[in-house]
């Protein structure tokens, strides 16, 4: 990092570098997030670079926020997010406050190859305490973040008066203190914390897997507490607080855990509704944008078509969204919301990355507002689908630990029946278009070239079916998984939900059987 940043910025030693970390412990390897953060800082301090090192754990979004606020050249967050307890890693942010993309990633890798021997003073963790170049940005950044959060608070008076109660779980991670402060910034009473999960615990002792995306099974403690406390809405931040899960108690006494795509429909509707209500006369809807990754629901596209704003999709991952949002802002556009289906949401543009803290408090405000209309989040979701068309999606994955098998599965789809030909059917379902961003092919374009950038390092093929369904098969960037994403995009006049769900499920079954062939390829079905 030092070598590449030194080449890239002549003012590196004036502007400095941000380092944040989560609460992972790594007792056996002595590689806690705090220690890795200190070592990261030591390398740079040893070369005379000012380092903004947070004095305690912070949510991941604080690092990209701090990079922009402090004018630093880049930042690192030591985190493995919602991965298992044995993992650790780091995320790199560029001066624009977005995760790095090509060519920076490739250039840093080249520098790693050129610099395999650690420098002598790289192991001096004490440098962070003795160097005059170390600064703690915690108070300034936290205060500034909470102030900026108020820009997306539209109903503070309602928030102060609401009778709704909220439960929050931080999944043994960093989220508790920061979500409490965010609720305060919006005028709410603090959410009720899950006592067993509110404090950092590197062992994640109450959950098999610290990933709120896995749904009701991992939200058990928060749902039981909500029932006991009479709280209707549960918000759950993952261990580094950049993602958000939401559950709501329904009239039948059951909990609905919203998918990332369902939450995005609610957020998209909410952010646009608030923008419309608060906008000045000279603000033009044609200047407004929302974004989503290409494997996420197309519900924002449907809303955009009807309401007149712009929708764009990007390659998977918030690194693709963050940079694009910055470009749009720099060209004078307004960006209201962006998301990825794996419960990653960006409400407003103070942080150019997914942010579970802001998403949690926006959820609370939306729920409190709807409560004044005697409506629930789930009822409002139905209203959105009635207005803009039902978008029913299912996402899951298979584990595959053999890279050769993964490659064989995708190469078979590129040479289906004969060389360089993609399938025309999946079981009984006719295929209208195929897009393969690994190779840059897109049959829907006149020149057969994908509009999305080519991404040769990962496998991803999207099939558009004649019945209106869109399905993508792709590999995970961080885990040994083959994921599938399937969505039925129906027009507003097609409201037979049971039929749409059944048709989607049949198509997924065909996709798994004919394209993934799990028994033949030794794939392991997702289980929590």
N, C-alpha and C positions, 0 to 999 in steps of 0.2 A: 504493500500500500504506500509506504513512504517513498519508495523508488518511483512509482508511477505518478504519485501526486507531485513530487519534486519536478518531474519532467513536464507535468501538465499546467502547473501554476507558478508563475514567477513570484507571486505574493503569498505563497503557502505559509511562510514563517511570520507573516503579519496577520493572516486571517485565522489560522488555526484549524482545529479538528475536534469533533464531538465524539465522546464515548459514553454509551449507556449500557446497562446490563439488567438482566432479570434475576430471579431468585433461585436458580438451579444450584445444587450443592456439590454433586460429584465427589462424595467423601473418599471413595476408593482411589480415584485418580488425582485427587487434590486439584482438580480443574473446575472449581466453582466458577460461576459467571463473574463474580466479583474479582476473583484472581485473574481470570483471563482479561477482564477489563483493565486491571492494573498493569498487566504485562503489555497490552495493546498501547496503553498510555506511555509506559516506560520506553518503548521503542522510539516513539515520536519525540518524547521529552529529551531523550538522549541525543537527538539530532537537532535540538533547539527549536522544536515546533510547539507553540502554545496548544495546550489540550484542555478542552472543556469536559471534565470528567464529573458526571453526576455523583453526588456524595451518598446516594442510596439508590435502590432499585427504582426503575421507572417503566411506564408502559412503552412499548415499542414506538408508538406515534410521537412520543416526546423527542426522539432523536431526529427524525426528519424535520419536525417543527423547529427544533433548536438550530439545526444547520441553516435554515432560512433566516430565523430571527437574529442569529449571531453573525451571519455573513461568513460562516466557515466554508472551507473548500469541500469538505466531505464529513461523513460520520459513520460510526460503526455501532451496531446494537448487538451485544452478546446475548443470544437467545436461541432456543430450539422450539419456541412457541408452544404448540400443543403436542409435540412429539413425546415419545416415552421418556421416562426419567433418566435413562442411560445416555441420552443424546445431548449434545450441545452444538452450537454453531454461531455464525454471525451474519448479520445483514449489513450491506454497505449502501450508503446513500450519497449521492453526488451533490454538488453545490446548489442544484435546483430543488433540493428537498425530495427528490424521487429516488427510488431504488435504481441502482446502476443497471444499464442495459449495454448491449454491444455498441461500440467496440471496447468500452471500459473493462468489462469482465474478462475479455480475451487478453487485453493488454496487461491486466494485473496478473493473470495466470502466467504470461510470458515472464514477468518480473519475478514471480515465484521461482521459476526454473533458473533464473540468473542469480538467485540469492538464497541458496539452500543452507548456508552456514549462518546461524544466528550471530549477531554482533555481541561482543563481550558484555556490554551493559544492558542487553535486552532482558536479562533476568532480574534486574534490580527493581523489584516492586516498590521499594521504599522511595524511589524517585518521585512518586506521586505526592508524597508527604513533604519532601524536602525541596522540590523544584519550585522556583518562583513563577514558572510558566504554567503551573496547574491552576485552573479556576473551576469553581463549583457553580454551575449554572442553574441549580435546582430551583431555588426560590424565584428567581427572575422568570424562568421558563414556565414554571407551574402557574405563577400569578398571571403571566401574559396569556398562556393557553386558556385558563379559565375565563379571562376577560374576552378573548376572541370567541369563545364558545357562545357567548351571549348574542353574537351576530345571527345565530340560527335558533334563538329563543323568540317565539312569536306570541306566546300566551302566558307571560309571567304571572299576571294577576290570577288567571285560572289555576295555574300550578300551585300558587300559595293557598288556594281555597279547596283544592280537590280532596275528596274523602277517600280516593283510591289509595291503597297501600301497595308497595312494591317490595319484592324480595330480590336481593342480589347475591350471587355467588361469584367469587373470584377464582375458584378452582385452585386454591393453594398458591396462587401466583401474586402478581403485582397490583391487581386492580382495585382492591378494597378502598384504600384511602382516596384514590383519584376519582372513583365513581361517586363516593360520598361528597367530595368537593364539587363535582359536576352537577349533582342534584341541587346542591346549595346555590350554585351559580344560576340555576334555572328557577329558584324560588321554591323548590320542593322540600318537604320533610325528607330526612335521609332515608334511603331504602334500608330494609331490615336485612342485615348480613346473615349468612349461614355460618354459625359460630365455628363449626368444625372445619370450614374451608376458607375462612377470611384471612388467616395469617399464612405467610409463606411456608411451604413444606416441600422440599425438593423430592421427597418420596411420593408425593401425591397420594397420601395414605388412605383416602376415602373413596378413590375411584380406580377402576381397572386401567382406565386410559384417560388422560387429562384433556380430552377433546370434546367440548360441548356440542360439536356438530353431530356426535353420535346419538343425540336425542334423549328420550325419556329415561333410558337405563342409567345414564351418567348424571342426570339431573335429579335423581331420586331425593336426596337430602333437601334440596331447595324446594321441591314440590310439596314434600311433607310439611316443611316449615311454613310455607305459604298457606296451606290448608289450616294449620294450627292458628296462624296469625290473621286469617281472613283477608289475605292478599290475593288479588286476582291475576296479577302479572308478575312473572319471574324474568329477570334479565341475568344472563350468565356471560361473563367475559372469560376468554381463555387465559392460560397462565401469563402471557405477556400482554394481555388486554388490547390486542389489535382486532379481535373478532368478537362477534356477539351472537348468542342464541337467545330466543325469546319463547316463553311458554305462557299460555293464557287458560284460565279455568273456564270451561264452557258450562252452559246452563244444564247440561245432562250430568254434570259432576265430573266429567273427564277433562284431562288436560290436552290442549292442542299445542304441540311443539312445532313452530313454524319452520319451514325450510328456508334456506337462504334466498331462493327465488320468490317465495311468498312474502318474506320481509321486504325484499327489494320492490315488489309491487306496492306495498304499503308506503315505504319510504319515498318512492318515486312520486306517487300520488300526493303525499303529504308535502314534500318539498316544493312541488309545482303549485299546489293549492296555496301554500303560504307565500310563495313568490308572487302569485297573481294578486293576492289580497293586499300585499304590502308594497307592490312595485310603484315607482313613480311613473307619471304619464309617458315620459320619454324612453322608458325601457321596453325594448322590442322583443317579442317572443321569438322572433327569428334569430336573435342573438344568443339564445339560451341552448345549452347542451346538457345531455346526460350520456353516460358511457357505461358499458358493461363488457366483460370478457366474452369471447365468442362461444364459450361452452355454457354460458349463463342464459337465463330465460330471456326471451325476446319481448317480454311484457312492456319494457320501457320503449321499445320500438313502436309497439301498438299505441301507447299513450302519446308518443311524439307525433305519430301520423295524424292522430285526431286533434291534438292541441296545437300543432304548428311549430313546435321546437325541434331541435336536431338531436338525433341519436347516432352514436358511433359505437361499433364494437372493435375490440382489440384482441391481440393474442392473450392466452391465459396468463394470469398472474398480475398483481398490482403494479409490478415494475413497468408493464406496458401501459397501464392506465395513468400512472403518476406523471410520466414524461409528457404524454399527450395532453393531459389536463394543463400542465405548465405552458405548453405551446399555445393552447387555446386562450389561456388567460393573458399571455403576452401579446396575443393579437386582438385583445379587447373583447373577448367573448365572456359570457357568464356561464359557469358550470355549477349546476345545482346539486348533482348527485352522481355517484358512480359506484359500481359494485361488482363482486364476483360471487358466484353461487355458493362457494364454500364459506358462507356467513361473514364475508368481508365487505364493509360498507364505508363509504366516504361521503359524509353529509357536510356540505359546504366545502370550502377550499383552504381552510387554515392549515390543514395537514394534507399533503399530497400522497397519502397512503391510506390503507384501511385503518379504521380507528374504532375500537369497541367502546371506549369511554364516551365519546360524543354520540355514538349510535344508541347507547343505553339510555342516555337522558333525552334524546329526541324521541325514542320509543315511549318513554314515560309521558312526555308532553302530548304526543299523538293520542295515547290511551286516555289521558285526562280530558283532552278536548272531546274525544268521541263519547266519553262517559257523560258529558253535559248534554249530548244528543241521545242518551240512553242506547248507545251503540257500543259493541265490542270491536276489537281489532279483527276478529274472525268475520264478523258481519260486514265490516267495511271492506275486507278482502273480497268477499262475494260481490259486493257492489261494484268494486273495481273491475272484476271479471265480467260482470253483466254489461258494464259500459264499454269496455275495451276488448272483450273477447277472452274466453277461458284459455289460460295457459297452464297446462298441467304437466309437471315435469317429475322425472324420477332419475336419481343419480345413485350409483353404487360402484363397487370395485371388486376386482379379484386380486389376490396376492400372487405374485410370480417372482421367484427369487433367481430365475435363470434368464439373463439377458439374451441368450441365443434363442430361447423359446419366444420371447417377446418379439424379437426381430423377425422370426419366422412367421408369426401370426400376421404382422403388418405387411410383410413382403408377399404373403399369399393373397392379401386383399388387393395388392397392386398388380398382381399377375393372376387374376381370378379366371381360371379356365384357359386363358392364353396369355402370352407375355404382354406386359404393359396394358392390361385391360382391367378395369374395375368391375365389380359385380353390377348387374342391371336389376337384380331382384335379391331380396333377403327373405327366403321362404316364399310366402304368397304376396309379399309387399313390393310393389314396383318402386324403383329408385329413379328420382327425377334428375338429381345433380349429385356430384361428388366433388368435395374439396379436400385436397391433401396438402397441408401447409409444410409438411416435411420435405416434399419435393417441389412445392410451388405450383401444383396443378389445380385448376378449378374449371369443371366442365360448364359452369353457368356463365362464364365470361367469354366474350367473343374471341379473345386471343388465347383462351384456355389457361390463363395465368392468374394465380391467386392475388387478390388485392391486399390481403394481409401479408406481412413480411414472411419470407421463408424461414423456417425454424428447424434446421437440419439436426440439431442435437436432441430433439425429442420426437416421438411418434404421435401424429394426430391426423385422423381422417374424419371428415364430417359427411354424413349422408342426408340429403333432403329427399323425403319420400312423397309419393303422389297423394297420400292421404293427409298431407299437411304436417306430418311429424318431422322433426329434425333430430338426428342422433349423431353423437360424436364419440369416437373411441380414442383415448389418448393415454400416454404413460405419465406417471407422476414425476415431477422434477426432484422430489425429495424422498420418496418412499418407493419400495418395490411393488408398485401397483399398476394394473391396467384399469383405468376408470371408464365408465360409460355414462353419458349424459343424454337423456332423451326427453323431448318436449313435444307435446301436442299443442299446436297453435291454432285455435279455432276462431272463426269470425264471431262477432258479438251475437249474431242470430242463432248460433248453434249452442244451445244451452243444456243438452242432455249430458250431464256430467258423468253419469254412470257409464254411458256408451263410450264417451271419450276416454275415460280411465281404463275401461276394458280393452279398447282398441290399442291404447298405448302399451298396456301390459303384454298383450299378444305380440306386439312388434318387438318389445324388449326381449321376450322369450325367444323370438326368431333370431334376433341379433346375437344373443348369447350362444344359441345352438349352432347357427350356421357360420358366424364370423369368428367367435372366440373359441368355440369347441373346448370347453373347460375340462371334460374328462380326458380327452385325447391329449391335451396340453398340460395336464397336471396343475390346473389353476385352482387356487383355494378361495372359496366364496367368502366375502366379507362377513366377519362376525365380531360382535362387541365383547 
